[in-house]
Amino acid sequence: MVIKKLHEAGLRSDHAYTAAVVSIGLSFLSWTASVKGEAAGTDRADRWGIFVGEWAPTFFGLGLALAQYEDD
């Protein structure tokens, strides 16, 4: 039901896969920016990197579900 609504809204599997790859890059960039830009040290940088990095599996999962829906 959710996948059908997302597909009807115009979201395709390619969009979700692209978002997953971008989120991996953003994870690295947010970690780097936090290490260099904040005095809190690597602990906070690690939390930022992990927070953004957790988006990638969700987007990959949506991409797989949308790809399966598109094949039907």
C-alpha positions in Angstrom: 0.0 0.0 0.0 2.8 2.5 0.9 4.9 1.4 -2.1 1.9 1.8 -4.4 1.3 5.4 -3.0 4.9 6.3 -3.4 4.9 5.0 -7.0 1.7 6.9 -7.8 3.4 10.0 -6.4 6.2 9.6 -8.9 8.9 8.0 -6.9 10.8 5.4 -8.8 13.4 2.8 -7.8 16.1 4.8 -9.5 15.3 7.8 -7.2 15.5 5.7 -4.1 18.8 4.1 -5.2 20.3 7.6 -5.9 19.2 8.8 -2.5 20.9 5.8 -0.9 24.2 6.5 -2.6 23.9 10.2 -1.9 23.3 9.5 1.8 26.5 7.5 2.0 28.4 10.4 0.6 26.6 12.8 3.0 27.5 10.5 5.9 31.2 10.9 5.1 30.9 14.6 4.5 29.0 15.2 7.7 31.6 13.2 9.7 34.4 15.2 8.1 32.7 18.6 8.7 32.0 17.7 12.3 35.6 16.6 13.0 37.0 19.7 11.4 34.3 22.2 12.4 33.5 21.3 16.0 35.5 21.1 19.1 33.5 18.2 20.4 35.9 15.7 18.9 35.4 12.4 17.1 32.6 11.2 19.3 30.1 13.7 18.0 31.4 13.3 14.5 30.9 9.6 14.7 27.3 10.1 15.8 26.7 12.5 12.9 28.2 10.0 10.4 26.2 7.1 11.8 22.9 9.1 11.9 23.1 10.1 8.2 24.6 6.6 7.3 21.5 4.9 8.6 19.4 6.4 5.9 21.1 4.4 3.1 19.7 1.0 4.0 16.2 2.5 4.2 16.5 4.0 0.7 18.0 0.8 -0.7 15.0 -1.1 0.8 12.6 1.3 -0.8 14.4 1.0 -4.1 14.1 -2.8 -4.0 10.4 -2.6 -3.1 9.7 -0.1 -5.8 11.7 -2.1 -8.4 9.6 -5.2 -7.5 6.4 -3.1 -7.8 7.5 -1.7 -11.1 8.2 -5.3 -12.5 4.6 -6.4 -11.6 
